[in-house]
Amino acid sequence: MVDVLHRPTLIDAPVLRERAVRPYPGAVLRRLTGVDEEILASVPQERARYTSLGGIVLSTAVIASVSMSGALTLMAEMPYLVVLSAALLWGLSVANIDRFLITSMQGDSEGWSRWSTFVLRLMLAVVVGLFIAEPLTLKIFQDRLDQQIKLEQAQEISQAESRYKQCNPGTGIAPPSGLDCSGWILDGGEQAAAVGTTISQMQDSLEQKNRRLDQWKADLEKLSNRTASECFGVLIEGRTTGRAGVGPECKARRAELARFDRAHDIAGLEREVSALEKQINDMDAKRGAAEATRAGTISQKIAEKIKEKEAAFGEIGILERWEALGTVAAQSGMVNFAHWLLRIIFVLLDCMPIISKVLNGRTQYDRLVAGKLRSGASRYQARLKWEDRETTGTYENRLHEVDLRLKRERREMDLDQRINAVSRDEEIDRLAKEFMAGSAGTR
C-alpha cells in the first residue's frame, strides 16, 4: 500500500535544492543550535542569527574544553591523551546542553509558560557558566595562588617548629604558662633528667651540711671567746668572773670547749662539704653532656616532625588553590574584581543564546517550527486513525469470514444429520418389513 501521507511532493523540491547549495561552515554552526535546515530554507533571513548563535555555542564549548584541561592539570599529573579526551568530552557536553537550551526555547509558547521556561533554562546556563569559569580562574591566577599556598604552608611549618621548641625546653625548665602542649611533647631521653635529680638531691644535702657547719663554727667561736675572756680576766657581766689566771672557771670553760670539740668534728664535716662540692661539680659536667645529648635528640626529632609535615602537604591540588583563591580575593581587591569579572563574562557567554532567543521574541522560524509541529502532530494523528481503521477493517473482514465459515459448517452438519436420520429411518423400515415378512412365512 502506498503511504500517501509521507511521499515527497513538488513543494519539497526547492527546499532540497536550497539545502544542497547552503554554505557548509554555516550549516555546521547552525547545527549546534538544533535548527531544522529544511524549515530555515523557507526563511533564509534567519540564517545569520542562528549561525551567530552556533558560533556562541562553539565558543562556549571551546572555552569549556580549555577550562576542563586546565582543571585536570591543576589536580594531578595526567597523560595528555586523558586530559585531551576528558576536555573534548566536557566541551561536547556543554555544547549539547546549550543546544538543548536553545531548542527548548523554540516554538510558539507565550506568557508565563515562556518566561518560566526561560528562568529555568537561565538557571541551568548560570550553573554551567560557573563550572566553566572557576577552573579557568584558578588557572589564570595559578602562580599567585601557589605563592599564597606556599606562604601559608611555610607559616604553618614555622608555627609547628616554634610550638615543638616551646613545649620541649631544657631539663628543669617548664613550658610557658597557658600553652597547650598536648601532642607536642617529644621524648629526649631520661639521662639528663636523672642527672638533674641527683644534683638536686646532692645540693640539698650540701646546703644542710653547710648550715650545720656554720652553726658549729659559730658555737665554737662563742665558746672560744668565753674561755679566753675567763682565763684572761675579761669581765663580762653574768658570764665571766673577771679574775685572770687558770682558775676553776677557766678550767671549766676549757673542759667545755674540749668536750664541744670532741662532740663536733668540724674538720671532718668540712672534708665532707668539700667532697660533696667536688661531686656536684663533676655531676654538673655530666649534666651538661646529658643536656647536650637531649638537646640534639630533641632537635633531631623536631626536624623529623617538620619533614613529615612538609611531606604531608604533597602536591598542590585544585582544592588547595580554591581555598587560596578565597584568601587572595579577600586580601586583594583587584584579584576579587578579576575573579568576579571572569565569572560574569563566562556566565553571560553561556546565557547569551537563551537571552538572545528571549530578546528576539518569536521569529518567523519559531512560527514555522510551531506550524510544522502542529502539522506533524495532525498527520501523525491521521495516520494513527488510518492505521487503526485499516487494522480494524481487516479484523472485521476476518471475523465476517469466520462467521460465514461457521454458518456453512453448521449447515453442512445439519444436512449430514438429516441424511443420517433419513438413512436410519429407511434402515428401520427395511428391517421392519423383513421382520414382518419373516413372521408371515412362519405362520
WOLINGI-V816071 format. One record per residue. N is the residue number from 1. RES is the residue in one letter. OMEGA is omega in radians with two decimals (NA if undefined). Layout:
# WOLINGI-V816071
N_RES_OMEGA ; N_RES_OMEGA
This chain:
# WOLINGI-V816071
1_M_-3.11 ; 2_V_3.10 ; 3_D_-3.08 ; 4_V_-3.10 ; 5_L_-3.03 ; 6_H_3.11 ; 7_R_-3.13 ; 8_P_3.12 ; 9_T_3.13 ; 10_L_-3.13 ; 11_I_-3.10 ; 12_D_-3.05 ; 13_A_3.11 ; 14_P_3.13 ; 15_V_-3.14 ; 16_L_3.10 ; 17_R_3.13 ; 18_E_3.12 ; 19_R_-3.09 ; 20_A_-3.05 ; 21_V_-3.09 ; 22_R_-3.13 ; 23_P_-3.04 ; 24_Y_3.14 ; 25_P_3.12 ; 26_G_3.12 ; 27_A_3.11 ; 28_V_3.12 ; 29_L_-3.14 ; 30_R_3.10 ; 31_R_3.09 ; 32_L_3.11 ; 33_T_3.10 ; 34_G_-3.12 ; 35_V_3.07 ; 36_D_-3.08 ; 37_E_3.13 ; 38_E_3.12 ; 39_I_-3.11 ; 40_L_3.12 ; 41_A_3.11 ; 42_S_3.11 ; 43_V_-3.07 ; 44_P_3.11 ; 45_Q_-3.13 ; 46_E_-3.05 ; 47_R_-3.11 ; 48_A_-3.13 ; 49_R_-3.07 ; 50_Y_3.02 ; 51_T_3.09 ; 52_S_3.09 ; 53_L_3.10 ; 54_G_3.08 ; 55_G_3.10 ; 56_I_3.12 ; 57_V_3.12 ; 58_L_3.12 ; 59_S_3.12 ; 60_T_3.13 ; 61_A_3.12 ; 62_V_3.12 ; 63_I_3.10 ; 64_A_3.10 ; 65_S_3.10 ; 66_V_3.13 ; 67_S_3.14 ; 68_M_3.11 ; 69_S_3.09 ; 70_G_3.13 ; 71_A_-3.13 ; 72_L_3.11 ; 73_T_3.09 ; 74_L_-3.07 ; 75_M_-3.08 ; 76_A_3.07 ; 77_E_-3.13 ; 78_M_3.06 ; 79_P_-3.11 ; 80_Y_3.14 ; 81_L_3.11 ; 82_V_3.13 ; 83_V_-3.12 ; 84_L_-3.13 ; 85_S_-3.14 ; 86_A_3.13 ; 87_A_3.13 ; 88_L_3.13 ; 89_L_3.12 ; 90_W_3.10 ; 91_G_3.09 ; 92_L_3.12 ; 93_S_3.13 ; 94_V_3.11 ; 95_A_3.14 ; 96_N_3.10 ; 97_I_3.11 ; 98_D_3.10 ; 99_R_3.10 ; 100_F_-3.14 ; 101_L_-3.12 ; 102_I_-3.10 ; 103_T_3.14 ; 104_S_3.12 ; 105_M_3.13 ; 106_Q_-3.13 ; 107_G_-3.06 ; 108_D_3.10 ; 109_S_-3.10 ; 110_E_3.02 ; 111_G_-3.06 ; 112_W_3.14 ; 113_S_-3.14 ; 114_R_-3.11 ; 115_W_3.08 ; 116_S_3.07 ; 117_T_3.13 ; 118_F_-3.12 ; 119_V_3.14 ; 120_L_3.14 ; 121_R_3.13 ; 122_L_3.10 ; 123_M_3.09 ; 124_L_3.11 ; 125_A_3.10 ; 126_V_3.13 ; 127_V_3.12 ; 128_V_3.12 ; 129_G_3.10 ; 130_L_3.11 ; 131_F_3.11 ; 132_I_-3.01 ; 133_A_-3.01 ; 134_E_3.12 ; 135_P_3.12 ; 136_L_3.10 ; 137_T_3.12 ; 138_L_-3.13 ; 139_K_-3.13 ; 140_I_-3.11 ; 141_F_-3.04 ; 142_Q_-3.11 ; 143_D_-3.14 ; 144_R_3.14 ; 145_L_3.11 ; 146_D_3.08 ; 147_Q_-3.14 ; 148_Q_3.14 ; 149_I_3.13 ; 150_K_3.09 ; 151_L_3.12 ; 152_E_3.10 ; 153_Q_3.12 ; 154_A_3.10 ; 155_Q_3.13 ; 156_E_3.11 ; 157_I_3.12 ; 158_S_3.11 ; 159_Q_3.12 ; 160_A_3.13 ; 161_E_3.10 ; 162_S_3.14 ; 163_R_3.10 ; 164_Y_-3.12 ; 165_K_3.12 ; 166_Q_-3.11 ; 167_C_3.12 ; 168_N_3.13 ; 169_P_3.12 ; 170_G_-3.13 ; 171_T_3.13 ; 172_G_3.14 ; 173_I_-3.12 ; 174_A_3.06 ; 175_P_3.12 ; 176_P_-3.13 ; 177_S_3.14 ; 178_G_-3.13 ; 179_L_3.13 ; 180_D_-3.10 ; 181_C_3.12 ; 182_S_-3.13 ; 183_G_-3.11 ; 184_W_-3.12 ; 185_I_3.12 ; 186_L_-3.14 ; 187_D_3.14 ; 188_G_-3.11 ; 189_G_-3.06 ; 190_E_-3.05 ; 191_Q_-3.12 ; 192_A_3.13 ; 193_A_3.13 ; 194_A_3.12 ; 195_V_3.12 ; 196_G_3.11 ; 197_T_3.13 ; 198_T_3.13 ; 199_I_3.12 ; 200_S_3.11 ; 201_Q_3.14 ; 202_M_3.10 ; 203_Q_3.07 ; 204_D_3.13 ; 205_S_3.13 ; 206_L_3.12 ; 207_E_3.10 ; 208_Q_-3.13 ; 209_K_3.12 ; 210_N_3.08 ; 211_R_3.12 ; 212_R_-3.14 ; 213_L_3.11 ; 214_D_3.14 ; 215_Q_3.13 ; 216_W_-3.13 ; 217_K_3.12 ; 218_A_3.12 ; 219_D_3.12 ; 220_L_3.13 ; 221_E_3.11 ; 222_K_3.13 ; 223_L_3.14 ; 224_S_3.14 ; 225_N_-3.13 ; 226_R_3.13 ; 227_T_-3.14 ; 228_A_3.13 ; 229_S_-3.12 ; 230_E_-3.06 ; 231_C_3.13 ; 232_F_3.05 ; 233_G_3.09 ; 234_V_-3.07 ; 235_L_3.03 ; 236_I_-3.04 ; 237_E_3.09 ; 238_G_-3.08 ; 239_R_3.13 ; 240_T_-3.12 ; 241_T_-3.11 ; 242_G_3.12 ; 243_R_-3.12 ; 244_A_3.12 ; 245_G_-3.10 ; 246_V_3.09 ; 247_G_-3.14 ; 248_P_-3.12 ; 249_E_3.12 ; 250_C_3.12 ; 251_K_3.14 ; 252_A_-3.14 ; 253_R_3.11 ; 254_R_3.11 ; 255_A_3.11 ; 256_E_3.12 ; 257_L_3.12 ; 258_A_3.10 ; 259_R_3.13 ; 260_F_-3.12 ; 261_D_3.10 ; 262_R_-3.09 ; 263_A_-3.08 ; 264_H_-3.13 ; 265_D_-3.09 ; 266_I_-3.13 ; 267_A_3.11 ; 268_G_3.11 ; 269_L_3.09 ; 270_E_3.09 ; 271_R_3.10 ; 272_E_3.13 ; 273_V_-3.13 ; 274_S_3.13 ; 275_A_3.14 ; 276_L_3.09 ; 277_E_3.11 ; 278_K_3.11 ; 279_Q_3.12 ; 280_I_3.10 ; 281_N_3.10 ; 282_D_3.13 ; 283_M_3.07 ; 284_D_3.10 ; 285_A_3.10 ; 286_K_3.13 ; 287_R_3.10 ; 288_G_3.11 ; 289_A_3.12 ; 290_A_3.11 ; 291_E_3.11 ; 292_A_3.10 ; 293_T_3.14 ; 294_R_3.14 ; 295_A_3.10 ; 296_G_3.13 ; 297_T_3.13 ; 298_I_3.14 ; 299_S_3.13 ; 300_Q_-3.14 ; 301_K_3.07 ; 302_I_3.11 ; 303_A_3.11 ; 304_E_3.11 ; 305_K_-3.14 ; 306_I_3.09 ; 307_K_3.09 ; 308_E_3.14 ; 309_K_3.10 ; 310_E_3.13 ; 311_A_-3.13 ; 312_A_3.12 ; 313_F_3.09 ; 314_G_3.14 ; 315_E_3.10 ; 316_I_-3.11 ; 317_G_-3.08 ; 318_I_-3.14 ; 319_L_3.10 ; 320_E_3.13 ; 321_R_3.12 ; 322_W_3.09 ; 323_E_3.14 ; 324_A_3.12 ; 325_L_3.09 ; 326_G_3.13 ; 327_T_-3.12 ; 328_V_3.13 ; 329_A_3.11 ; 330_A_-3.12 ; 331_Q_-3.05 ; 332_S_3.09 ; 333_G_-3.14 ; 334_M_3.11 ; 335_V_3.12 ; 336_N_3.11 ; 337_F_3.14 ; 338_A_3.12 ; 339_H_-3.12 ; 340_W_3.10 ; 341_L_3.10 ; 342_L_3.09 ; 343_R_-3.09 ; 344_I_-3.12 ; 345_I_-3.08 ; 346_F_3.07 ; 347_V_3.10 ; 348_L_3.13 ; 349_L_3.14 ; 350_D_3.13 ; 351_C_-3.03 ; 352_M_3.12 ; 353_P_-3.13 ; 354_I_3.13 ; 355_I_3.13 ; 356_S_3.12 ; 357_K_-3.12 ; 358_V_-3.12 ; 359_L_-3.13 ; 360_N_-3.13 ; 361_G_3.11 ; 362_R_3.10 ; 363_T_3.08 ; 364_Q_3.11 ; 365_Y_3.12 ; 366_D_3.13 ; 367_R_3.11 ; 368_L_3.09 ; 369_V_3.13 ; 370_A_3.11 ; 371_G_3.13 ; 372_K_3.10 ; 373_L_3.11 ; 374_R_3.12 ; 375_S_3.11 ; 376_G_3.13 ; 377_A_3.13 ; 378_S_3.13 ; 379_R_3.12 ; 380_Y_3.09 ; 381_Q_3.10 ; 382_A_3.13 ; 383_R_3.09 ; 384_L_3.12 ; 385_K_3.13 ; 386_W_3.12 ; 387_E_3.13 ; 388_D_-3.14 ; 389_R_3.14 ; 390_E_3.13 ; 391_T_-3.14 ; 392_T_3.13 ; 393_G_3.12 ; 394_T_-3.13 ; 395_Y_3.08 ; 396_E_3.10 ; 397_N_3.13 ; 398_R_3.12 ; 399_L_3.10 ; 400_H_3.10 ; 401_E_3.12 ; 402_V_3.13 ; 403_D_3.13 ; 404_L_3.14 ; 405_R_3.14 ; 406_L_3.10 ; 407_K_3.14 ; 408_R_3.12 ; 409_E_3.11 ; 410_R_3.09 ; 411_R_3.13 ; 412_E_3.12 ; 413_M_3.11 ; 414_D_3.13 ; 415_L_3.11 ; 416_D_-3.14 ; 417_Q_3.13 ; 418_R_3.10 ; 419_I_3.13 ; 420_N_-3.14 ; 421_A_3.12 ; 422_V_3.12 ; 423_S_3.13 ; 424_R_3.13 ; 425_D_3.11 ; 426_E_3.13 ; 427_E_3.12 ; 428_I_3.12 ; 429_D_3.14 ; 430_R_-3.14 ; 431_L_-3.14 ; 432_A_3.12 ; 433_K_3.11 ; 434_E_-3.14 ; 435_F_3.13 ; 436_M_-3.13 ; 437_A_3.12 ; 438_G_-3.13 ; 439_S_-3.13 ; 440_A_3.12 ; 441_G_-3.13 ; 442_T_3.11 ; 443_R_NA
